[in-house]
Amino acid sequence: MDIKLTNGKKIITRSKEQYEANVKQFAMRGFKLVSDKVKEVKETTNDKVVHLKPKKKKGKKKWNN
């Protein structure tokens, strides 16, 4: 059985035996089980959204020689 580990940036897979033998090494390097990682759900409220006006495009400057 393979176990997936992540350190936030990348995900690696290792065998269960290898993980159990080197738990301290993986923890020291910042790897945790993917199943332990819980994604936070952000609630969005549209009550305080301020719509901004689009910026006007400026014309090109003409060079006088």
N, C-alpha and C positions, 0 to 999 in steps of 0.2 A: 504494500500500500504506500502510495506517495503522499507527502505532505507539502502544501504550498506555504512558503514563507515570504514575507514582504518587509521592506525597510522604508516604505513610503514611495520610493522611486521605482523599484523593480521587484518582480516576483520570481522566486526560484522554487524549484521542486526538489525535494530530497526524500530518501526512503525514511520510513518511520524509525528503523533501527539506527540509522545515522543521526537523525534528529535527537533521539533519546540519549545517544552516547555523547553528543556535543551540545546540549542545551545551553550550557554556560557560554560557550563560544558564540553561538548564534545570538544570545541575549546581549553579549558584550558588543557585538557588531551592529546591534539595533534591529535585528530581525525578529518578527513576531508572526504567529500563525495568522493566516488570512481570515480564518473563521472567527478569531477573536476580535478582529477589526469591525466595528460597528459604524456604519455611515450615519452622520447626523442629518436630520431632515430640517431644512431651513424653511420657515414659514414666510411667505411674502405677503405684504399688505400694500395695496395700491392706493391707500388713502393719502399718503404723504408724498406722492410722486409729483415732481414739478417738471412740466414739459418745457424744454428750452427751445428757443427759436433757432432755426438754422442760420449759420453765419453767412454773410453776404460775400460773394466772390469779388475780389479786387481785380481790376483790369491791369494789364501789363503797362509798365512805364515806358514812355517813348523817349528815346535818347535824342537829344538835340546836338548835332555836330556843327 
